[in-house]
Amino acid sequence: MDKNLIKIRHDRSVKDFPFLKLEEDEYVEFSFKRAKICYMLIFGGVAAALIVVLAVFLLVLMSQSTLDTMARNFMYILLAVLVATALIAAYIAVTVFSKNKLILTNKHAVQYVMKHPLSTSVNIIDLVSVEDASFSQEGILQNFFKYGTLRLSTVGDETTYTFPYSDITPAELKAVSKLISSKKQKD
């Protein structure tokens, strides 16, 4: 590849991905995030929890017409706490979910994983070490909404790096495999 084009792609990658520590001639080829359908699952779960909380709250208030002012105020405070907890849980789930990404450069695969706000990890793999890239979908939801698990298997220690809830297309998987095999042929 032309040195000027490599420099342009490197500069653009540094601008778009300032958190990556790229080598001088390294640039981003692919950036994968989690499937957007999972946001709907998060918000659906929170909406269902809020509906249940509100329904129980209304049933308790309607069945107890003799509640005094203090008991009613306690119920309102309890409702506010439960709604706030559900909204905070939704915020944390969306934040954690959006922080997970897999970035493939022309030299490395960089995986950012956040399991919860206090647990993050970064895995960096040389593309030369990657033996196989595969994508699997299991179940009705994954096939219907076109998301699944991307796996990168390494040579030697036989470590497998997985990126679940990915919406990688077959064309992207083919391009990733081609990138990996071309990197192996060069080295």
N, C-alpha and C positions, 0 to 999 in steps of 0.2 A: 504494500500500500504506500502511496505517496507520503513523504514526510510532512508536507504542508497539511494534507488532509488529516493525518494522525494528530498533528498539533492542534488543528481546529476542533477535532472531536475530543481531544484531551481537555482543551480549554472549556468547551461546552459542558463536558462531564463534571469538571471542577466547579463550574458555576451552578449546575443543576443538582449536584450531590456534594455539597460542601463538607459533609460529615465523613466522606470517604477519603482515605489517604492513598491517592493514586500515584503510581510511579510516573516518570516523565513521559513515557510513550504508552501509557495505559489509558483506556477510555471505556465508558459504559456501553455495552452492547444491548443488554436487556435489563429491565427492572420490573419485577413482578410483585404485586401486592395481593392481599387476600381478596376473594371474590366478593363483589358488592352485595350479593344475595344474603350473605351472612349478617350484614347490617340490618336487613329486614327481619331476620330471625331474632336478633338482639332486641330490636324495637317491638317486635311481636310478643316476645316473652315479657318485656316490661309492661306493655299495654295489657296483657292478660293478667299480670300480677296486680296492676292498678285497678282493673275491673273487679277482680276478686275482693280486693281490700275495700273498694267503694261499696260493693254489694253487701259484704258482711257488715260494714258500718251502717248502711241504710237499714238492713234487717234488724240490727240491734236497736237502733233508734226508734224504728217503727213498732217493734214489739214491746218496748219499754216506755210507755207513754208517761209513766210516773217518775221518770228520772228528774232529780233536782238540778239546779243550775250548776252546781259543782261537778256532778257526774257528767253532765253534757259537755262542760268545758274540758274535762279530762278526755272524753271521747274525741273532741275536736283536736286536742293536742296529740293524742295517739294517732289520729288520722294524718295529721300534718307530718309527724315523725315517720310514719310508714311510707307516705308519698315521697318525702324527701329522701328516704333510704333507697327507694326504687329508682329515683332519678339519679342519685349519686352512683348507684350500681350500674345504671345504663351509661353514664359518663365514663366510668372506669372501664367498662367492657368495650366501648367504642375506642377509647384511647389505647388500650392494650391491643385491640385487634388491628388498629391502623398503624401501629408501630412495627408490626411484623412485615418484613420484606426480604426478598431475595434479589440480589443485584449480580448480574454476570458482566464482568468486564472482558476485555480481550485476553486477560491473563488469569483472573481469579473468579471464584464464586464467593460472594459475601452474603451471609445469612444473618439477619437481625431477628432475634426472637425475644419477645417479652411475654412471659407467662402471667405476671401480675405486676403492678407498678414498682415493686421492690425486687423484681427478678428479671434481669435482662442478660442476654448473652450474644456474642458475635462470633460466628464461625467463618473462617476464611480458608478456602480450599484452592490450591493451584489447579487450573483446568487440566494440566498434564496428569494430575493424580486421579481425575474423574474417569472411571471406566465406563459407566453407563448412566444415561438419563432416561427416566421412564415416568409415565403419568398414568394413574389409575383412578377409576371412578367406581364406587361401590354403592349400591342402593338406588332406589327410585329418585330421591331428591337430588343426588349428585348427577345422575344422568339427565334428569329433567332440566335442572338449572345449569348444567354444563360446568361443574367445578369438581375438583378431586385433589389428589395428592401427587405432587411432583417429587421424585426421588433422584438424588444424585449419589451413586455408589462409587466408592474410591477403590483403588487398587491397593494391595499390600495388607493393611490392617482391616480391610473389608468394612469400613465405616460407611453407614448410609445416612445421608443428610436428607431429611424430609421437610417438605413445605406443604402442609395440609391447607385445605380450603383455597386452593389456587384455581384460577379460571384460565389457565394456559390453553391456547388453541392448538390443534394438531400442527398447523403451519409453524407456530412458535416452537413447539417441541422439536420439530424437524430442523429448524434453524439452530436451536440450542445444541442438538446432536451434531450438526454439521460444524458448529463453532468448536465443540470439544474435539471432534476428530481432526479438524484442521490444525488445532493447537498441538495435538499429539504428533502429527506428521511433521510439523516445523521443528519440534524439539527432539 
